[in-house]
Amino acid sequence: MARIRTIKPEFPQSESVGKLSREARLLFIQLWTIVDDDGRTRAASRMLASLLYPYDDDARNMIDGWLDELERGDHLRRYEVDGAQYLEITKWLEHQKIDRPSKSRLPAFAEGSSKPRESSRTLDADLGPSTLDLVSGPDASAPALDEPKPEKKSRKRPKQQIPEGYRFSESVRLYGAKLGFPGNEIDREEQRFTRHAKQNARICADWDMAAENWMDKAAEFAGKPPPASAEATAKAEEALKRMYYAKPDSEQLDAWDRHSRSLRGIGVPRDTKGGWYVASEWPPGYEPAERRSVDPPVIQMRTMQ
């Protein structure tokens, strides 16, 4: 999710910035708009090029060099956690003053964090981290050749291409719903996920886990908040049961709209269906149309005999 950031007037006069190429300076400033309030973002170059240089076809091939230049100047550091690549702006709070910072959902840089093993152009951030193959090296204390080694059974699941006709499992769809995606958006992300996996010949050991990683990133780019805890979700559901659901284009919703505008100057919000939960069927003091349409009783006067 892009953010509004500020540039200090002394930025162009900084000696460390002046040692950068003009292209690296521009990338540095543009990174500020996509990092979170802790100065972190995902660092796959294909993703960064598509976000920051949507009209420059050559940026995908050049952005790694600019990132290297920024890293050599100690303006950022790249690191890898569980196979996924990240970057962090060093001295971030010297560049930006964050009034009400949001907690980062990305892992922090730690001493000893592994560096990306290869150019991020060859990696794809869209499918999330994949399991690394562990290859045992030679052991000096290995038994002699005439002593057979006991066979070790691998606990790793074999990697494979996405199965033909793959669909999101019920658990993946439920996870997407918890992230705030309605059903039609989950269907769209399912199509994008499977198409991307096939086009790039991706292999994975657990496609449902990869799908959940995909939904995490889709939620991050859409600016959706992290899912609420189970206790908070249960309380919210219990509170909804005690409220009245005003249907789209109903008299109840229109009445609550007018009531809300009279108090706060704005109408009630809407959910994805176009309705909303309100305190009761009718706002205080409102008389429904069906009651107003009933003719008042005629009072007959008794005549004097």
C-alpha positions in Angstrom: 0.0 0.0 0.0 1.5 3.3 -1.1 2.0 6.0 1.5 2.5 9.8 1.5 6.0 10.6 2.6 8.1 13.8 2.9 11.5 14.8 1.6 13.7 17.1 3.7 15.1 20.2 2.0 18.6 19.1 2.9 18.3 15.8 1.1 20.0 16.9 -2.1 22.9 18.4 -0.2 23.7 15.1 1.7 27.2 13.9 0.8 26.2 10.2 1.0 23.2 10.9 -1.3 25.4 12.9 -3.7 27.6 9.8 -4.2 24.6 7.9 -5.7 23.7 8.0 -9.3 20.6 9.9 -10.2 18.7 6.7 -10.9 19.6 5.3 -7.5 18.5 8.5 -5.8 15.1 8.3 -7.5 14.7 4.7 -6.5 15.6 5.5 -2.9 12.9 8.2 -2.7 10.3 6.0 -4.4 11.0 3.2 -2.0 9.9 5.4 0.8 6.3 5.4 -0.7 6.0 1.6 -0.5 7.8 0.7 2.7 5.8 0.3 5.9 6.1 2.5 8.9 9.2 0.5 10.0 10.9 1.1 6.7 10.4 -2.5 5.4 9.1 -3.9 2.2 9.4 -7.0 0.0 12.5 -6.8 -2.2 11.9 -9.0 -5.3 13.1 -6.8 -8.1 10.3 -7.8 -10.6 7.7 -6.7 -8.0 9.6 -3.4 -7.3 10.0 -2.6 -11.0 6.3 -3.2 -11.7 5.2 -1.0 -8.8 7.7 1.9 -9.1 8.5 1.9 -12.9 5.2 0.7 -14.6 6.1 2.6 -17.8 9.8 1.7 -18.1 10.4 -1.6 -19.7 14.2 -1.6 -19.0 13.7 -1.0 -15.2 13.3 -4.7 -14.5 16.9 -5.3 -15.8 18.5 -2.3 -14.1 16.8 -2.1 -10.7 19.1 -4.7 -9.1 22.1 -2.5 -9.9 20.5 0.5 -8.3 19.6 -1.6 -5.2 23.2 -2.8 -5.0 24.3 0.9 -5.2 22.0 1.8 -2.3 23.1 -1.1 -0.3 26.8 -0.3 -0.8 26.1 3.2 0.4 24.4 1.9 3.6 21.1 3.4 2.6 19.3 0.1 2.8 20.0 -3.6 3.6 18.5 -6.6 1.9 17.9 -9.9 3.7 16.1 -13.2 3.4 13.7 -14.9 5.8 12.3 -18.3 5.1 13.1 -18.0 1.4 11.4 -14.6 1.0 13.4 -11.4 0.2 13.0 -8.2 2.1 14.7 -4.8 2.4 14.8 -2.3 5.2 15.7 1.4 4.9 18.6 2.1 7.3 18.2 5.1 9.6 14.5 5.2 8.5 13.4 7.5 11.3 16.0 10.1 10.2 14.2 10.3 6.9 10.6 10.2 8.1 8.6 11.3 11.1 5.8 8.8 11.6 3.0 10.3 13.9 1.0 7.1 14.5 3.1 4.2 13.2 1.4 0.9 12.4 3.1 -2.3 13.5 5.0 -4.0 10.6 3.8 -7.3 9.4 7.2 -8.1 7.8 10.1 -9.7 9.7 12.8 -7.4 10.9 16.5 -7.5 9.8 18.6 -9.4 12.3 22.4 -9.8 12.5 23.2 -13.1 10.8 20.2 -12.9 8.4 21.1 -14.5 5.2 21.6 -12.5 2.1 19.6 -13.3 -1.1 21.4 -16.2 -2.7 20.8 -15.0 -6.3 19.6 -12.0 -8.2 16.0 -11.3 -7.3 15.2 -11.0 -11.0 15.2 -14.8 -11.1 12.9 -15.1 -8.1 9.2 -14.4 -7.8 7.7 -12.8 -4.8 4.2 -13.5 -5.8 4.1 -17.2 -4.7 5.9 -16.7 -1.4 8.7 -18.7 0.1 9.4 -22.1 -1.2 11.1 -24.9 0.8 14.8 -25.0 0.4 16.6 -28.2 -0.7 19.1 -29.3 2.0 22.0 -31.2 0.6 24.4 -32.9 3.1 28.0 -32.2 2.6 30.9 -34.6 3.1 31.5 -35.7 6.7 35.1 -36.3 7.9 33.8 -38.7 10.5 32.0 -40.9 8.0 32.4 -44.6 8.4 34.6 -46.6 6.0 33.3 -47.5 2.6 32.8 -51.1 3.6 30.5 -50.1 6.4 27.0 -49.5 5.0 25.4 -46.2 6.0 21.9 -46.5 7.5 19.4 -45.0 5.1 17.7 -41.8 6.3 14.1 -41.3 5.3 13.4 -37.8 4.0 10.6 -36.0 5.7 10.4 -33.4 3.0 7.5 -33.5 0.6 8.5 -33.6 -3.0 8.0 -30.5 -5.0 5.7 -30.6 -8.0 4.0 -28.4 -10.5 0.6 -27.1 -9.7 -1.9 -29.9 -10.2 -4.2 -29.7 -13.2 -7.5 -28.1 -12.3 -6.2 -26.9 -8.9 -8.7 -25.0 -6.9 -8.4 -23.2 -3.5 -9.2 -25.6 -0.7 -11.9 -24.7 1.9 -9.2 -23.7 4.4 -7.6 -21.3 1.8 -10.9 -19.7 1.0 -11.7 -19.4 4.8 -8.3 -17.8 5.3 -9.0 -15.3 2.4 -12.3 -14.4 4.0 -10.6 -13.7 7.4 -8.3 -11.3 5.5 -11.3 -9.4 4.3 -11.8 -10.7 0.8 -15.4 -11.4 -0.4 -16.1 -14.5 -2.4 -15.8 -13.0 -5.8 -12.4 -11.5 -5.0 -11.2 -14.9 -3.7 -12.3 -16.4 -7.0 -10.3 -13.7 -8.9 -7.2 -14.3 -6.8 -7.6 -18.1 -7.4 -7.5 -17.5 -11.2 -4.5 -15.2 -10.9 -2.6 -17.6 -8.7 -3.1 -20.7 -10.9 -2.4 -18.7 -14.1 0.8 -17.3 -12.6 2.0 -20.7 -11.4 1.5 -22.3 -14.8 3.0 -19.4 -16.8 6.1 -19.5 -14.7 6.4 -23.3 -14.3 6.5 -22.9 -10.5 7.1 -26.0 -8.4 6.0 -26.3 -4.8 5.7 -28.8 -2.0 2.5 -27.4 -0.5 0.3 -25.5 -2.9 -2.3 -24.6 -0.2 0.4 -23.0 1.9 1.6 -21.1 -1.2 -2.0 -20.0 -1.9 -2.2 -18.6 1.6 1.1 -16.7 1.1 -0.4 -15.3 -2.1 -3.5 -14.2 -0.2 -1.3 -12.5 2.4 0.5 -10.5 -0.2 -2.8 -9.6 -2.0 -4.2 -8.3 1.3 -1.0 -6.3 1.9 -1.1 -4.7 -1.5 -4.9 -4.0 -1.1 -4.2 -2.4 2.3 -6.4 -4.8 4.2 -5.8 -5.0 7.9 -4.5 -8.2 9.5 -7.2 -10.7 10.5 -8.7 -10.2 14.0 -8.1 -12.7 16.8 -10.6 -15.5 17.4 -11.9 -13.9 20.6 -12.4 -10.6 18.8 -14.2 -12.3 15.9 -16.5 -14.2 18.3 -17.4 -11.0 20.1 -18.1 -9.2 16.8 -20.3 -12.0 15.6 -22.3 -12.0 18.9 -22.7 -8.3 18.7 -24.1 -8.6 15.1 -26.7 -11.1 16.3 -28.2 -8.4 18.5 -28.4 -5.8 15.7 -30.8 -5.4 12.8 -29.6 -5.8 9.2 -31.0 -3.0 7.0 -31.2 -4.4 3.5 -30.0 -2.5 0.4 -32.5 0.1 -0.9 -34.9 -0.5 1.9 -36.9 2.1 3.8 -35.1 1.1 7.0 -31.7 1.9 5.4 -32.9 5.2 4.0 -34.4 6.1 7.4 -31.1 5.4 9.2 -29.2 7.3 6.5 -31.3 10.4 7.2 -31.0 9.9 11.0 -27.2 9.5 10.8 -26.8 12.6 8.6 -28.9 14.7 11.0 -26.5 13.7 13.8 -23.1 13.3 12.2 -23.4 14.8 8.7 -22.8 11.5 7.0 -25.0 8.5 6.2 -24.4 4.9 7.5 -21.7 2.9 5.8 -22.4 -0.1 3.5 -21.0 -3.6 3.3 -20.3 -5.5 0.1 -24.0 -6.4 -0.3 -25.0 -2.8 0.0 -26.7 -3.1 3.4 -25.6 -2.4 7.0 -26.2 -3.5 10.6 -28.0 -0.9 12.7 -29.2 -0.7 16.3 -32.9 -1.4 15.6 -35.3 -1.7 12.7 -36.2 2.0 12.8 -34.3 5.0 14.1 -35.7 6.8 17.2 -38.9 8.8 16.5 -39.3 7.5 12.9 -42.8 6.4 11.8 -42.7 3.9 8.9 -44.7 4.6 5.7 -47.1 1.7 6.2 -48.2 3.2 9.5 -48.6 6.7 8.1 -50.7 5.3 5.2 -53.4 4.1 7.6 -56.3 6.6 7.8 -56.8 7.8 11.4 -60.1 6.7 13.0 -63.1 8.9 12.4 -64.5 10.2 15.7 -68.3 10.3 15.5 -70.1 12.9 17.6 -73.2 11.8 19.4 -76.2 13.9 18.6 -78.6 15.3 21.2 -82.0 13.5 21.3 
